[in-house]
Amino acid sequence: MPHLSAPAPSLAEFEALARRAYDDLPAEVRTACAGLAIRVEDFADDAVLDEMGIEDPFELTGLYDGIALTERSVLHQPTRPDAVWLFRRPILEEWIERGDVGLDRLVAHVLVHEIAHHLGWSDDDIRAVDDWTE
């Protein structure tokens, strides 16, 4: 069970966890992610949840917002940077409920999962390599 007497990490502390996880990725992955923004918020906004058909904001720990590298053409003209969103409160809730994984490892897992979507991997592709549900 996680140590719960300390205050929950702030958004800035969560961003630092995500940055460390990103920095630990292989250089070729970081190169492929050039220009990818990493954002941390407490929850996804209502518009995103509605668009995804999610009623409980605690169900969404992360999101890739952009066009996967495998779906781009030479004519691709981005209007904004692709982004990986990490949602602090749902990640904290999962961390507490699991009680068997470090918060840094869970943040890294969510980050890598969303980066995999940026690289063009489906949820099934990701699960074949990293089945976090087991």
Backbone as a printed PyTorch tensor [residue, N CA C, xyz], in Angstrom:
tensor([[[  0.8440,  -1.1780,   0.0000],
         [  0.0000,   0.0000,   0.0000],
         [  0.8880,   1.2380,   0.0000]],

        [[  0.5780,   2.2260,  -0.8580],
         [  1.3800,   3.4510,  -0.8980],
         [  1.3200,   4.1900,   0.4270]],

        [[  2.3600,   4.9590,   0.6820],
         [  2.4320,   5.8000,   1.8720],
         [  1.5300,   7.0060,   1.6330]],

        [[  0.4540,   7.1370,   2.4300],
         [ -0.5510,   8.1480,   2.1470],
         [ -0.5460,   9.3290,   3.1080]],

        [[  0.4140,   9.4210,   4.0000],
         [  0.3990,  10.5330,   4.9440],
         [  1.0010,  11.8040,   4.3430]],

        [[  1.7080,  11.7040,   3.2500],
         [  2.2710,  12.8770,   2.5820],
         [  1.2150,  13.4750,   1.6560]],

        [[  1.3040,  14.7730,   1.3810],
         [  0.3390,  15.3690,   0.4460],
         [  0.5260,  14.8030,  -0.9560]],

        [[ -0.5430,  14.8150,  -1.7250],
         [ -0.4810,  14.3380,  -3.1090],
         [  0.4690,  15.2230,  -3.9060]],

        [[  1.2050,  14.6470,  -4.8400],
         [  2.0980,  15.4480,  -5.6780],
         [  1.3080,  16.5050,  -6.4480]],

        [[  1.8680,  17.6760,  -6.5490],
         [  1.2490,  18.7770,  -7.2880],
         [  1.3410,  18.5070,  -8.7880]],

        [[  0.6760,  19.3550,  -9.5660],
         [  0.7930,  19.2490, -11.0200],
         [  2.2450,  19.4030, -11.4590]],

        [[  2.9680,  20.3380, -10.8390],
         [  4.3780,  20.5500, -11.1890],
         [  5.2140,  19.3210, -10.8550]],

        [[  4.9510,  18.6890,  -9.7110],
         [  5.6890,  17.4760,  -9.3420],
         [  5.3510,  16.3350, -10.2950]],

        [[  4.1050,  16.2650, -10.7340],
         [  3.7020,  15.2510, -11.7080],
         [  4.4090,  15.4900, -13.0400]],

        [[  4.4840,  16.7560, -13.4480],
         [  5.2080,  17.0820, -14.6770],
         [  6.6670,  16.6620, -14.5820]],

        [[  7.2630,  16.8250, -13.4050],
         [  8.6570,  16.4090, -13.2150],
         [  8.7800,  14.8910, -13.3370]],

        [[  7.8190,  14.1410, -12.7900],
         [  7.8260,  12.6770, -12.9420],
         [  7.7300,  12.3070, -14.4160]],

        [[  6.8410,  12.9710, -15.1300],
         [  6.6790,  12.6910, -16.5590],
         [  7.9390,  13.0440, -17.3390]],

        [[  8.5710,  14.1570, -17.0060],
         [  9.7860,  14.5750, -17.6960],
         [ 10.9100,  13.5590, -17.4700]],

        [[ 11.0390,  13.0780, -16.2310],
         [ 12.0700,  12.0600, -15.9490],
         [ 11.7900,  10.7760, -16.7400]],

        [[ 10.5210,  10.3770, -16.7840],
         [ 10.1570,   9.1740, -17.5400],
         [ 10.4760,   9.3670, -19.0230]],

        [[ 10.1740,  10.5450, -19.5510],
         [ 10.4650,  10.8440, -20.9520],
         [ 11.9740,  10.8130, -21.2000]],

        [[ 12.7180,  11.4230, -20.3120],
         [ 14.1780,  11.4690, -20.4640],
         [ 14.8040,  10.0820, -20.4130]],

        [[ 14.1360,   9.1300, -19.7600],
         [ 14.6400,   7.7610, -19.6640],
         [ 14.3320,   6.9140, -20.9020]],

        [[ 13.5160,   7.4370, -21.8040],
         [ 13.1930,   6.6950, -23.0250],
         [ 14.4190,   6.6060, -23.9230]],

        [[ 14.4800,   5.5710, -24.7580],
         [ 15.5990,   5.4690, -25.7020],
         [ 15.6530,   6.6990, -26.6090]],

        [[ 16.8520,   7.0580, -27.0100],
         [ 17.0620,   8.2510, -27.8270],
         [ 16.2300,   8.2230, -29.1050]],

        [[ 16.0990,   7.0600, -29.7390],
         [ 15.3420,   6.9910, -30.9940],
         [ 13.8590,   7.2880, -30.7710]],

        [[ 13.3300,   6.9260, -29.6020],
         [ 11.9340,   7.2500, -29.2950],
         [ 11.8030,   8.7540, -29.0740]],

        [[ 12.7240,   9.3290, -28.3140],
         [ 12.6740,  10.7840, -28.0840],
         [ 12.8050,  11.5490, -29.4010]],

        [[ 13.6290,  11.0480, -30.3160],
         [ 13.7780,  11.6910, -31.6180],
         [ 12.4550,  11.6420, -32.3850]],

        [[ 11.7900,  10.5070, -32.3510],
         [ 10.4950,  10.3650, -33.0280],
         [  9.4250,  11.2560, -32.4000]],

        [[  9.6380,  11.6500, -31.1640],
         [  8.6740,  12.4730, -30.4330],
         [  9.0330,  13.9580, -30.4500]],

        [[  9.9620,  14.3440, -31.2980],
         [ 10.3400,  15.7560, -31.3760],
         [  9.0950,  16.5990, -31.6240]],

        [[  8.9010,  17.6090, -30.8150],
         [  7.7460,  18.4870, -30.9510],
         [  6.5040,  18.0270, -30.2170]],

        [[  6.5310,  16.8310, -29.6650],
         [  5.3800,  16.3130, -28.9110],
         [  5.3090,  17.0270, -27.5620]],

        [[  4.1780,  17.6220, -27.2660],
         [  3.9850,  18.3020, -25.9830],
         [  3.4990,  17.2990, -24.9400]],

        [[  4.0040,  17.4290, -23.7280],
         [  3.5310,  16.6040, -22.6120],
         [  2.8470,  17.5480, -21.6340]],

        [[  1.5680,  17.2820, -21.3880],
         [  0.7570,  18.1480, -20.5390],
         [  0.1970,  17.3440, -19.3750]],

        [[  0.0740,  17.9980, -18.2250],
         [ -0.5120,  17.3710, -17.0440],
         [ -1.6440,  18.2570, -16.5480]],

        [[ -2.7910,  17.6560, -16.3420],
         [ -3.9610,  18.3240, -15.7650],
         [ -4.5580,  17.3920, -14.7220]],

        [[ -5.4030,  17.9490, -13.8670],
         [ -6.0510,  17.0860, -12.8780],
         [ -6.9760,  16.0730, -13.5330]],

        [[ -7.7980,  16.5290, -14.4760],
         [ -8.7400,  15.6650, -15.1980],
         [ -8.8200,  16.1200, -16.6450]],

        [[ -9.3030,  15.2170, -17.5030],
         [ -9.6600,  15.6150, -18.8630],
         [-10.8470,  16.5650, -18.7710]],

        [[-10.9260,  17.4960, -19.7240],
         [-12.0600,  18.4180, -19.6700],
         [-13.3380,  17.7140, -20.1380]],

        [[-14.4670,  18.3390, -19.8260],
         [-15.7690,  17.7300, -20.1140],
         [-15.9630,  17.4390, -21.5960]],

        [[-15.4680,  18.3140, -22.4610],
         [-15.6310,  18.1030, -23.9020],
         [-14.9340,  16.8190, -24.3430]],

        [[-13.7340,  16.5740, -23.8310],
         [-12.9920,  15.3520, -24.1710],
         [-13.7340,  14.1260, -23.6450]],

        [[-14.1740,  14.1950, -22.4000],
         [-14.8990,  13.0670, -21.8160],
         [-16.1740,  12.7800, -22.5990]],

        [[-16.9200,  13.8300, -22.9650],
         [-18.1440,  13.6470, -23.7480],
         [-17.8330,  13.0290, -25.1000]],

        [[-16.7940,  13.5340, -25.7690],
         [-16.4240,  13.0220, -27.0900],
         [-16.0620,  11.5350, -27.0270]],

        [[-15.4550,  11.1240, -25.9290],
         [-15.0290,   9.7290, -25.7770],
         [-16.1130,   8.8500, -25.1410]],

        [[-17.2240,   9.4590, -24.7430],
         [-18.2990,   8.6930, -24.1200],
         [-17.9470,   8.2060, -22.7230]],

        [[-17.1280,   8.9650, -22.0140],
         [-16.6940,   8.5910, -20.6690],
         [-17.4520,   9.4490, -19.6580]],

        [[-18.1810,   8.7900, -18.7580],
         [-18.9480,   9.5180, -17.7460],
         [-18.1330,   9.8070, -16.4930]],

        [[-17.2710,   8.8810, -16.1080],
         [-16.4840,   9.0290, -14.8870],
         [-15.0920,   9.5360, -15.2420]],

        [[-14.7420,  10.7690, -14.8610],
         [-13.4340,  11.3210, -15.2440],
         [-12.2570,  10.5360, -14.6710]],

        [[-12.4890,   9.7030, -13.6530],
         [-11.4140,   8.8840, -13.0960],
         [-11.0430,   7.7090, -14.0060]],

        [[-11.8380,   7.4690, -15.0560],
         [-11.5610,   6.3580, -15.9640],
         [-10.4820,   6.6870, -16.9960]],

        [[-10.1290,   7.9650, -17.1390],
         [ -9.1660,   8.3570, -18.1700],
         [ -7.8880,   8.8680, -17.5190]],

        [[ -6.8200,   8.0590, -17.6080],
         [ -5.5400,   8.4410, -16.9990],
         [ -4.6370,   9.2000, -17.9610]],

        [[ -4.8300,   8.9930, -19.2560],
         [ -3.9840,   9.6520, -20.2340],
         [ -4.6500,   9.6870, -21.5860]],

        [[ -4.1260,  10.5360, -22.4660],
         [ -4.7180,  10.7020, -23.7890],
         [ -3.6560,  11.2060, -24.7590]],

        [[ -3.6630,  10.6390, -25.9530],
         [ -2.8500,  11.1890, -27.0420],
         [ -3.7700,  12.0210, -27.9110]],

        [[ -3.3960,  13.2500, -28.1580],
         [ -4.1740,  14.1670, -28.9820],
         [ -3.3090,  14.5910, -30.1550]],

        [[ -3.6000,  14.0170, -31.3130],
         [ -2.8190,  14.3530, -32.4920],
         [ -3.0450,  13.3430, -33.5960]],

        [[ -2.1920,  13.4100, -34.5870],
         [ -2.2280,  12.4710, -35.7070],
         [ -0.9920,  11.5980, -35.6010]],

        [[ -1.2180,  10.2900, -35.4870],
         [ -0.1060,   9.3480, -35.3430],
         [  0.8720,   9.4880, -36.4960]],

        [[  2.1340,   9.2680, -36.1940],
         [  3.1720,   9.3830, -37.2250],
         [  2.8920,   8.4910, -38.4250]],

        [[  2.2840,   7.3460, -38.1960],
         [  1.9990,   6.3950, -39.2770],
         [  0.8400,   6.8390, -40.1650]],

        [[  0.0910,   7.8610, -39.7390],
         [ -1.0590,   8.3280, -40.5100],
         [ -0.8040,   9.6570, -41.2130]],

        [[  0.3770,  10.1950, -41.0760],
         [  0.6920,  11.4880, -41.6710],
         [  1.1610,  11.3300, -43.1100]],

        [[  0.9410,  12.3730, -43.8640],
         [  1.4560,  12.4010, -45.2270],
         [  2.4290,  13.5760, -45.3350]],

        [[  3.0800,  13.6640, -46.4780],
         [  4.0060,  14.7750, -46.6890],
         [  3.2640,  16.0980, -46.7360]],

        [[  1.9610,  16.0590, -46.9140],
         [  1.1440,  17.2660, -46.9660],
         [  0.6420,  17.6910, -45.5860]],

        [[  0.9630,  16.9070, -44.5760],
         [  0.4950,  17.1970, -43.2180],
         [  1.0110,  18.5600, -42.7520]],

        [[  0.0850,  19.4390, -42.4120],
         [  0.4190,  20.7650, -41.8930],
         [ -0.2620,  20.9270, -40.5320]],

        [[  0.4610,  20.6530, -39.4630],
         [ -0.1770,  20.7230, -38.1470],
         [ -0.6070,  22.1460, -37.7980]],

        [[ -1.7480,  22.2320, -37.1220],
         [ -2.2310,  23.5300, -36.6550],
         [ -1.8850,  23.7520, -35.1850]],

        [[ -1.4830,  22.6890, -34.5200],
         [ -1.0520,  22.7550, -33.1170],
         [ -0.1740,  21.5350, -32.8620]],

        [[  0.6200,  21.5860, -31.8190],
         [  1.4800,  20.4200, -31.5620],
         [  0.6710,  19.2190, -31.0900]],

        [[  1.1080,  18.0420, -31.4890],
         [  0.5440,  16.8280, -30.9110],
         [  0.8820,  16.8390, -29.4280]],

        [[  0.0140,  16.2320, -28.6340],
         [  0.2260,  16.2720, -27.1910],
         [ -0.1510,  14.9560, -26.5390]],

        [[  0.5740,  14.6460, -25.4970],
         [  0.2220,  13.5710, -24.5710],
         [ -0.2750,  14.2570, -23.3080]],

        [[ -1.4480,  13.8560, -22.9030],
         [ -2.0560,  14.3930, -21.6840],
         [ -2.0160,  13.3260, -20.6070]],

        [[ -1.5360,  13.6930, -19.4340],
         [ -1.5750,  12.8200, -18.2570],
         [ -2.5190,  13.4740, -17.2610]],

        [[ -3.4280,  12.6830, -16.7130],
         [ -4.4320,  13.2100, -15.8000],
         [ -4.1100,  12.7570, -14.3720]],

        [[ -3.6720,  13.7330, -13.5970],
         [ -3.1020,  13.4990, -12.2680],
         [ -4.0540,  12.7560, -11.3280]],

        [[ -5.2550,  13.2250, -11.1700],
         [ -6.1620,  12.6240, -10.1870],
         [ -6.5030,  11.1700, -10.5270]],

        [[ -6.8460,  10.8300, -11.7810],
         [ -7.0900,   9.4180, -12.0830],
         [ -5.8460,   8.5420, -11.9030]],

        [[ -4.6680,   9.0750, -12.2400],
         [ -3.4370,   8.2970, -12.0400],
         [ -3.2050,   8.0810, -10.5520]],

        [[ -3.4020,   9.1210,  -9.7400],
         [ -3.2510,   8.9570,  -8.2880],
         [ -4.2370,   7.9260,  -7.7450]],

        [[ -5.4680,   7.9720,  -8.2210],
         [ -6.4940,   7.0190,  -7.7660],
         [ -6.0830,   5.5870,  -8.1150]],

        [[ -5.6050,   5.3790,  -9.3410],
         [ -5.1640,   4.0320,  -9.7350],
         [ -3.9810,   3.5930,  -8.8740]],

        [[ -3.0570,   4.4990,  -8.6230],
         [ -1.8810,   4.1880,  -7.8070],
         [ -2.2990,   3.7460,  -6.4010]],

        [[ -3.2410,   4.4740,  -5.8250],
         [ -3.7150,   4.1330,  -4.4740],
         [ -4.4450,   2.7970,  -4.4940]],

        [[ -5.3370,   2.6130,  -5.4620],
         [ -6.1090,   1.3680,  -5.5470],
         [ -5.2140,   0.1590,  -5.7690]],

        [[ -4.2060,   0.3000,  -6.6290],
         [ -3.3000,  -0.8240,  -6.9060],
         [ -2.4440,  -1.1360,  -5.6900]],

        [[ -1.7800,  -0.1410,  -5.1840],
         [ -0.9270,  -0.3380,  -4.0230],
         [  0.3020,  -1.1990,  -4.2610]],

        [[  0.5560,  -1.5850,  -5.5320],
         [  1.6630,  -2.5050,  -5.8060],
         [  2.6710,  -1.9500,  -6.8000]],

        [[  2.6030,  -0.6550,  -7.0700],
         [  3.4880,  -0.0570,  -8.0640],
         [  3.8520,   1.3590,  -7.6040]],

        [[  5.0780,   1.7540,  -7.8760],
         [  5.4950,   3.1070,  -7.5340],
         [  4.8190,   4.1240,  -8.4360]],

        [[  4.5700,   5.2990,  -7.8910],
         [  3.9160,   6.3440,  -8.6750],
         [  4.7530,   6.7070,  -9.8950]],

        [[  6.0600,   6.7640,  -9.7530],
         [  6.9100,   7.0920, -10.8970],
         [  6.7570,   6.0560, -12.0050]],

        [[  6.6310,   4.7950, -11.6320],
         [  6.4710,   3.7300, -12.6260],
         [  5.1070,   3.8200, -13.3130]],

        [[  4.0700,   4.1440, -12.5590],
         [  2.7380,   4.2740, -13.1440],
         [  2.6750,   5.4690, -14.0960]],

        [[  3.2460,   6.5900, -13.6990],
         [  3.2970,   7.7580, -14.5850],
         [  4.0500,   7.3940, -15.8660]],

        [[  5.1680,   6.7070, -15.7400],
         [  5.9400,   6.2940, -16.9130],
         [  5.1180,   5.3740, -17.8070]],

        [[  4.3880,   4.4540, -17.2070],
         [  3.5620,   3.5340, -17.9840],
         [  2.5170,   4.2960, -18.8010]],

        [[  1.7930,   5.2150, -18.1660],
         [  0.7590,   5.9850, -18.8800],
         [  1.4090,   6.8190, -19.9860]],

        [[  2.5300,   7.4500, -19.6900],
         [  3.2350,   8.2420, -20.6880],
         [  3.6410,   7.3860, -21.8900]],

        [[  4.2440,   6.2480, -21.6360],
         [  4.6910,   5.3670, -22.7230],
         [  3.4980,   4.8730, -23.5390]],

        [[  2.3990,   4.5500, -22.8710],
         [  1.1900,   4.0980, -23.5690],
         [  0.7200,   5.1740, -24.5580]],

        [[  0.6780,   6.4160, -24.1180],
         [  0.2090,   7.4990, -24.9840],
         [  1.2260,   7.8160, -26.0810]],

        [[  2.5040,   7.7420, -25.7730],
         [  3.5270,   7.9330, -26.8030],
         [  3.4230,   6.8350, -27.8580]],

        [[  3.0810,   5.6290, -27.4450],
         [  2.9060,   4.5360, -28.4040],
         [  1.8040,   4.8800, -29.4100]],

        [[  0.7410,   5.5360, -28.9660],
         [ -0.2940,   5.9790, -29.9030],
         [  0.2710,   7.0140, -30.8820]],

        [[  1.1250,   7.9080, -30.4040],
         [  1.7880,   8.8860, -31.2790],
         [  2.6010,   8.1630, -32.3590]],

        [[  3.2040,   7.0430, -31.9860],
         [  4.0150,   6.2650, -32.9180],
         [  3.1700,   5.3960, -33.8430]],

        [[  1.8400,   5.3480, -33.5810],
         [  0.9430,   4.6040, -34.4560],
         [  0.5150,   3.2560, -33.9400]],

        [[  0.7860,   2.9520, -32.6910],
         [  0.3900,   1.6720, -32.1150],
         [ -1.0610,   1.7260, -31.6470]],

        [[ -1.7720,   0.6330, -31.8170],
         [ -3.1360,   0.5150, -31.2980],
         [ -3.0720,   0.0370, -29.8430]],

        [[ -4.2050,   0.0870, -29.1510],
         [ -4.2560,  -0.4450, -27.7820],
         [ -3.8930,  -1.9250, -27.7670]],

        [[ -4.3440,  -2.6800, -28.7830],
         [ -4.0110,  -4.1080, -28.8450],
         [ -2.5130,  -4.3200, -29.0520]],

        [[ -1.8850,  -3.4970, -29.8940],
         [ -0.4290,  -3.5830, -30.0980],
         [  0.2970,  -3.3460, -28.7700]],

        [[ -0.1410,  -2.3150, -28.0530],
         [  0.4990,  -1.9680, -26.7770],
         [  0.3040,  -3.0890, -25.7690]],

        [[ -0.9180,  -3.6050, -25.6830],
         [ -1.2160,  -4.6660, -24.7230],
         [ -0.3920,  -5.9270, -25.0030]],

        [[ -0.0770,  -6.1940, -26.2670],
         [  0.7320,  -7.3630, -26.6060],
         [  2.1450,  -7.2520, -26.0380]],

        [[  2.6320,  -6.0380, -25.8970],
         [  3.9790,  -5.8010, -25.3650],
         [  3.9450,  -5.5220, -23.8650]],

        [[  2.9130,  -4.8350, -23.4090],
         [  2.8280,  -4.3990, -22.0170],
         [  1.3870,  -4.5140, -21.5420]],

        [[  0.9980,  -5.7150, -21.0790],
         [ -0.3610,  -5.9180, -20.6030],
         [ -0.4370,  -5.5200, -19.1350]],

        [[ -0.7020,  -4.2620, -18.9120],
         [ -0.7530,  -3.6880, -17.5780],
         [ -1.9410,  -4.2090, -16.7840]],

        [[ -2.9250,  -4.8180, -17.4830],
         [ -4.1480,  -5.2570, -16.8080],
         [ -3.9340,  -6.5340, -16.0020]],

        [[ -2.8320,  -7.2270, -16.2340],
         [ -2.5990,  -8.4960, -15.5130],
         [ -2.1270,  -8.2620, -14.1040]]])
